């Protein structure tokens, strides 16, 4: 699997911002087939940082209704990547 295929996008939420400040952790949406080792290698090579820990979880898709029609959003995989003390990844630097 290619490095750019493993990491889809960073997750910028209130919880992610809190985790970045308190535990030096960054959240990513990753490919559902990617394992922890692949996520670790992709983050280290793409952002030139040292990864201490990787935690992954499957987020179930939500059921959505539009009138009588019921649909299901697709599920996705989330990765919480803890960085070495002193390393950081800035997505919106200067904003």
SULGICOR-V529915 format. One record per backbone hydrogen bond with DSSP energy under -0.5 kcal/mol. NH is the residue of the N-H (numbers start at 1). CO is the residue of the C=O. Records with the same first field share a line. If there is no record, write none. Layout:
BEGIN
NH->CO + CO
END
This chain:
BEGIN
5->2
6->2
7->3
8->6 + 29
9->29
11->27
12->10
13->11
17->13
18->14
19->15
20->16
21->17
22->18
23->19
24->20
25->19
26->81
28->79
29->9
30->28 + 77
31->6
34->31
39->35
40->36
41->37
42->38
43->39
44->40
45->41
46->42
47->43
48->44
51->49
52->82
53->82
55->80
57->78
59->57 + 76
60->58
64->62 + 71
66->69
69->66
71->64
73->62
76->59
77->30
78->57
79->28
80->55
81->26 + 79
82->53 + 80
83->24 + 81
84->50
87->84
91->89
95->92
END
